[in-house]
Amino acid sequence: MRQRRTFPRLLGSLLLVVAAGAACVGAAPAPAEAAVRPLGEVVPAPASVKPSGTPYVLTPATRIRVDDDSREARRIGAYLADVLRPSTGYALPVVDDDHGRGGIRLALGSRDRSLGDEGYRLESGAGGVTITARKPAGLFHGVQTLRQLLPAAVEKDTRQAGPWQVPGGTITDSPRFGHRGAMLDVSRHFFTVDQVKRYIDQLALYKINKLHLHLSDDQGWRIAIDSWPRLATYGGSTQVGGGPGGYYTKAQYKEILAHAASRYLEVVPEIDMPGHTNAALASYAELNCDGVAPPLYTGTNVGFSSLCVPKAVTYDFVDDVVRELAALTPGKYLHIGGDEAHSTSHEDYVAFMDKAQAVVAKYGKTVVGWHQLTGATPAEGAVAQYWGLDGTSTAEKEQVAAAARNGTKLILSPADRLYLDMKYTKDTPLGLAWAGYVEVQRSYDWDPGAYLPGAPASSIAGVEAPLWSETVSTSDHIEFMAFPRLPGVAELGWSPASTHDWDAYKVRLAAQGPRMSALGIDYYRSPQVPWPAE
């Protein structure tokens, strides 16, 4: 039975409100939870926060105004209205911008190059809220900030009392890193389209922009491949513990892609090779060196399987799978795994990775691999995902750093910091502990730009939080393990290094507790965080 922890409500002194914005003319006194939030009480921390003026108050007359020639702005406006209508009870019509005043204005086409592709500016005052951005992704991220500036009850799906106040001032914001990812292992336990879409919605609130889907492993193959149909129908028929498994049809995979795109997340699909391949080997005997298919596997051991590197049919298989997956996936990247290939000799591993990387390039994608790829020859433009520990050998770290100095970009996913399947403490009912216990402060309190000795700061593409699913089989499990660590990962990827401070962050994170509850997320009540009573 999961233990729920509650903590005393934060003292008002922790939630300082700009004096000029502490009240709204004509509004009844607000309950504490609905009081005007401090402008900077946002996760991830914005780059620049300048409080000023009185708050803006949503009313039944509020409109969402968008550029009349921008389909993207209108779609983002409709998304915002869908978020706000159930709790406020307001109509919140999305209308063409008449260049008037008032309401919530969403404007694309800012000429401020410092905002980049994902930055935004949010300006709030008594007359309204305006969010401007150069690109749609920035406008969408600005909307996430607006959500967090409103009372947490705005996230509920039934009508709430309000008032709905947005603190006055200006936020100017853009991300530190371009890659801010979360990985979901759907192979060891299968998750449905709706479960994945729910996770995508949660990631979007914290400005995560990459969803890495681990689509194949020893325990299950989760994507339909027309040229090798038994991969899904047979290789996808089980999971850890022997459950029914499952797989995504191509139409279902496209549904996930479309939902992710609507939240400005890029999907990075992974087919793990040459190890972690028992589901494929069980599906097709010819992929085995001895021509004998092994039984399906439902355990959790690693390192025992390998494609047959010398066989020509292996590369027909790789070519077909990559070709079909690349054709389905509009994003830039395709992940080929490459970790824990303990049953593949070093010579065979290098030969295989050379050929597999060439296939990915042939179909127009940029290859991503786990950091063991740096033990082979990373292709030009390749990205290596580092999952080592603080205690990983100096030699292995230097191998990765040397590749980085040679042009390989790095995604940082240190297992003893960012693996969301690690237990918080010895008493955590889910998760593993091979990388140690990873409490909220440990997950947050490190600097990606200075983490790997010898790797240039310019080589760091960003951070990613993997969630492996040996012990995770439901949406509630996903949420308990991801939250509240995931918001901190998002902050590491988005916020300037100058904002990084655990003592300040834990107060902002605590304020996310009621919001997560309003969203139905049964998060881990870490004793390291001063959660308010709910």
N, C-alpha and C positions, 0 to 999 in steps of 0.2 A: 504494500500500500504506500503510495507516495506521501511523504510528509510535506505539508504546506507550512511555510513559516510566515509569520506576520511580524511587523516591526512598528514602533511608534511613528506617528505622522511626523514628517519633517517640520521642524520649527519654521515659522514664517521668515526668520532671518536668513534661512537658506534659500528662500525664494524671493529675493529682492525684486521689487517692482519699481520702475521709474515713477517718481511721484506724480508727474504730469499725466501718466496713463493709468493711475490707480482707480479711477472712477469714470463712469460714463453717465452723462446727463440723461435723466429720464429712465435709467435702468434701476430695477430693484437691487438691493444689496445682494452680491453674488455669494453663493456658498464657497467655502475654501477651495474645493476642487475646481470650480468654474471661474476662479479669480483670474485676472489678466496674468498670463505667463510672462516671465522675463524673456526679452527678445532673444537672448542667446541660449535659452534652454532647449537646445536642439541636438540630436545625435544623427549624423556626425556633426561635430562642432563646425560652424561656418568660418570662412576665412576672415571675414570682417563683419562686425556687428556694431551699429551705431544707434542706440536707443534715442528717441526723441518724440515729442508730441503726445497726443492722446490716442487711445486705441481706436481701431475701426470695429464697429459692431454689426454683425450680420443681422438682418431683419427680414421680415416677409417680403419686403420690396427689393431685396438684393438681387442683382442680375450678374451673370458671368459674361463679360464682354470679350469677344475675340475678333481678330482681324478677319474681315469678310472674305479675303482671298486666300486664307490659309486653312486647308483641310486638316493639317496636323494640329494647329492651335484649337480648332473646333473640336477635334476628337479628344484632346487633353481637357478642354473645358467640359465636355460631356462626362469624362471620367471623374473630374472633380465634383461635378453636380451629383453623380451617382454615389460618391462617398458621403457627401454632406446632406443629401435630402432625407434619408431615413431618420437620422437623429435630430435634425433641426425641424423637420416637418415643413420646410420652406420649398417653394416651387423652383427657385433658382434657375430661371430660364437662361439658356445659352444663346446669346444674341450677337448680331454684328456690332462691332465697335462703332459707335456714332461720335466718337471723340468727345463725348460728354464726360461728366464726373460721376463718381460714386460707383459702388459695386466692386467687383473683382475683375480686373482687366488682365488678360493674358496676351502678351505682345511678342511676336517673333521679329527678327531682323535687326537686333541691336548691333551697332557698329563698334562696340567695345570689344576689341580683339582679345583683351585679357580674360574674357569669359570663356574663350575656347569653345569646344563643341558641347560641353556639359555644364558650363557655368550659367549663373543667372543673377539677377538683381531683384530683390523684393523690397518694395517701398510701401509702408503702411502708415496711415494717419486717419483722422476722423472722417475724411472724405472718401476713403476707399483703400483698396490694396491693388498695387500694380506689380506684376511679375514680368520682367523682360529677359530675353535670352537671344543668343545668336542662332541657336539650333533647337529643334524640338526636344531633344534629350534634356537640354538645360531647362527648358520650360517645365518639363515633367518633373525634374528634380526640384525646381522651385515650388511646385505644387506640393511635393512631399514635405518641404519645410513649412509651408502654410498649414498643412494638416497638423504638424506638431506644435504650431503656435496656438492652435485652438485647444480648448479643453479636451481632455482624453475622452470624455463621453461622446464626442463627435464621431468616434469610431463605432458606436453601437448601432445595431440595426433596428432599433425601436426609438420612438420619439422621446427626447430628453428635454429637460426644462431650460437649459441654457443658463445665463446669456452666453452668446458666442462672440467673444472678444479677441481681436488680434492686436498684440501690442504694437505701439507706434515706433517707427524708426526705419532704418535701412540695413538690409543684409546684402552684401556682395560676396559671391561664393563661387569657387571652382575647385576641382579635385586635384589632389597632390599626384595621384597615380591614375593611369588610364585603365588598369585592370583591377577591378574590385569584385572578386568572385566568390561563389559558393559552389561546392561540388556535392551532388547527391548520388549515392551508390544505389542504383535501382536493380543491381544484379544479385547481390546476396539476399536481399528481400525486394520484391517487386512492389512498386507504388503506381497507383492508377493515374490516369491523365488528370483527374480532378485533384488528387493529392499533390501532384507536381505543380499544378496551377495555383493551389493554395499557398505552397511554399514560395512560388514566384511573387505572389502578391505581398507576402511578408518581406521578402528581400527588397522589393521596390521601395518600401517605406524608408529604408536606410540607404538608398542610393547605390545598392549593389548593381553592377551592370553586366556580369557574366554568370551564366548558369552552366556549369560543367556537369554533364550527365555521363556517369560511368555505366555504359550500356552492355558491357560483356565482362564475364569473369568465369571462374571455375564453376560457380553455382548456377549460372543462368545467362542466357543470351536474350536480349530484350528488344531487338529491333528487327523487323521483317526485312529479309534480303531475298529478292525474287529469284536470283540465280542460285541461291543456296537455301531453299525454303525450310529444310529441317533444322537450321540454326535456331529459328524461332519456335517452330511447332514442337520440336523435340528438345532442343537445347534450352528452350525457355520454359519447359514444363515443370520445373521444380525450383526450390530455393533452399536457403539454410533451414535445417530442421525438417525438410521434406514437404513443405507446403506446395500449393498448386502453381506457384510462380506466375508467369504471364509474360506478355510481350506487347510492344506497340506496333500496330499496323502502320503503314506509311501515312495513312490519313490521320491517325492519332498522333504520330510524331509531328506532323505538320500543324496539328491543333496546338500542341505544346509550343512549337516555334512561334506560331502566330500570337499566342497569349504572351509569351516572353517579349516579343517585339512590341506589343502594345504597352508594355511596361519598360521599354527601352533596355531590355536585357538581351544580350547575344548568347545563343546556345552554343556551347563547345562540346560536341559529341566525342566520346572516347570508346575506342575498341582496343582493349589491352592486348598487346602482343610482345614477344612470342610466348611469354608465360601467361599465367592466369587464363588458360584457354581450354580447360577441360570440357566446358559445355560445347565448344566447337568440335573438339576431338571426339566427344561421345556422339555427336550428330553425324560425323562423316569419317568413316574408318580410314579413307585414303589420306587424311591429314596427319595420320600417325606413321612414324617411320616403319613400324612393324605391320602396318595395315590392319591393326586390330583396334576397334573402338573400345575405349574404357567405359565403365558404367557412369551414369550421371552421379554428380557429387553434391552432397548436402551438408558437408562439414565446414570447418573454418580454417583448416590448415592452408598454407601458401607455399609456393615454390616447387610444386611437384609436377607441373604440366609444362609442355612445350610443343609448339608447332614443329614439324620436321623441316629444319632449315635446308637440307640438301635437295629436297624434292621440288620439282618444277610445279607440281599442283599447288604447293603452298602459295606460290606467287600468283597463280591464277585466282586463288581464294582471296588473297590480299587485294589484288587489283579489282575484283568484282565487288568486294565489300566496300572498299574506299570509294570506288566509282559511284555506287548507288547511294552511299551516305553523303558524299560530297554533292551529288545532284539534288538531294533533299534539303541540304543545309545552306542557307544563304550567308551565314557568317564566314569570317575569314579563316577560322582555325579548325583543325581536326587533330585530335589527341590520339596517339598510338601507344600510350602506356609505356611499356619497357621496364617496369620495375620487377623486382623479385624473380628474375628469370634464372632461378638457381639450377634448373634442369637443362639449361642451355650452356654449352661451353662458351668461353669468352670469344673465341674465334668465330663460332657460329653466330653469337649475339651481334658482333660487329658487322658481319656479313648481312645478317637479316635486317638490322636497322638501316644500313646503307640502302638496301633495296626498298624497304618500306617507306623511308623518307622520300625516295625518288617517286614512288607511286603517289604519295600525297601531293607532291609538287606537280605531277602530271595532270592531276585533276584540279589544279588551281587553288589549293589550300596551303596555309602555313602550318607546318608541323609543330605540335606540342608533344613533349614526352616527359615522363618523370625524370628526375635528375640523373638517373643511371644512364640516360642517353649521352651524358658528357663523357662516359667511359668508352663510348664508340666515337663516331665522328659526326657531331651535329651539323646538319646541312646549313647552308647560308640562310640566315633569317629565322632559324629554328628557335623555339622557346623551351627552356627547361624548367620544370616545376620541382623546386627543392622541398623535400619532405623530411630531411634529417632532423636531428635533435641538437640541443645545445652541446651535448656530449659526443656528437658524431666525430669520428677521427679527423685529425688535422689534414691528413692526406686526402680524404674524400671531400672535405670542404674546399681544399685547394684545387682539386680537379674541377669542381664546379666553378670556382672563382676564375680559374684559368680560362675556361670556356667563355665566361662572361667578359673577360678582358679581350677575348678574341671575337667578340661580337654577338654571342648568344645572349638573348634576353632571359631574365629570370622572373618566375612567379614564386613568391615565398609562401610556403605552407608548412613551416616547421611543426612536426607532429606534437611536440611537447608545448606548443603554443596555440596552434590553430586547428588541430584535429578535433572536431566537435563530437566525435565518438569516444573521446577519452573521458573517463569518469571525472567529476568535479572533486570528489573525495572518496575515501574508501567505502563510504556508506551510500554512494549513488547507486540506485537500483538498476540502472542501465549502463551500457558502455564497457570499454576495455581499459586496461591500465598499463599496457606494455611500454608506453611512452611516459608513464607517470600520471599523476593527478594534475588536472588543469583547471584550477579555479579561475574565477572571472578576472582577478587582477593579473594573474600570470598570463592569461590570454591577451590582455590589453597592453601590459607594461613592457614594451620593447619597441625599438625603432627599426622598421624595415630598411630604411636607407643606410643603416650602419650595422646590419645584423651579420652579414657574411663576410668574414675577413678577406680582404683582397679583391672583392667584387666591387667594381665602380658603382657609385650611386646611380649613375646614368643607365646602368644595365638592369635596374630593377623595374620591371613592368608593373608590378603591383603585388597584391596579396590575395590569397584564396583560402577559404575555410572548407576543407573536405569533411563530409559526414558519411563515414562508412557504416554499413548496415548489418553487421553480424548480429547485433542485439536490438536493432531498431526495425520495427515492422509496422508501425502505425503513424498517422499524422501527429498524434499526441506525443509519441516517442521523439519524432523529429523535432517538435517544438520544445520539448523539455531539454533536449541536448543542445539545440541551437541557441536558445534564449535563456539567459541574457548575454551569452558570449558573442553572438553574431553582430549585434550593434557595435561592439568594440572593434571587431575586425573591420567593419565598414568604416569606422572612424580612422583606423590606421591607414586605410586606403585612400580616404577622401581628404581628411583635415590636414592643415599645415603642421609641420613638426612642432612649431612654436606653441600650438594649442595643447600639446600632449602633456597631460598632468593627471595622474590617477586620482588625486584628492578632489580635483574639480570634476573629473569625468564621473566618478561614482555618484555624485549628487545629481548630475544630469541623467545618468542611467536610472537612478532611483525614480526620477520623475516619469520615466517611461513605463514603470510598473503598471499604473492604472490604465495606460494606453494598451499595453499588451493584454491586460485582462479584458478590456473592452472589446478587443479583437478576438477573444476566445483562446488566447495563447496561455497555456498552463506552464508558465516558465519556472525555472529553478530559483527559489528565493535564497540566493547566496547570502550568508551572514556577513560577507565583506561589503555589502551594499546597504545603505540606510533606507530601505523601502518604506514608503508611507503606508499607513494602515488603509485597507480598502474595504 
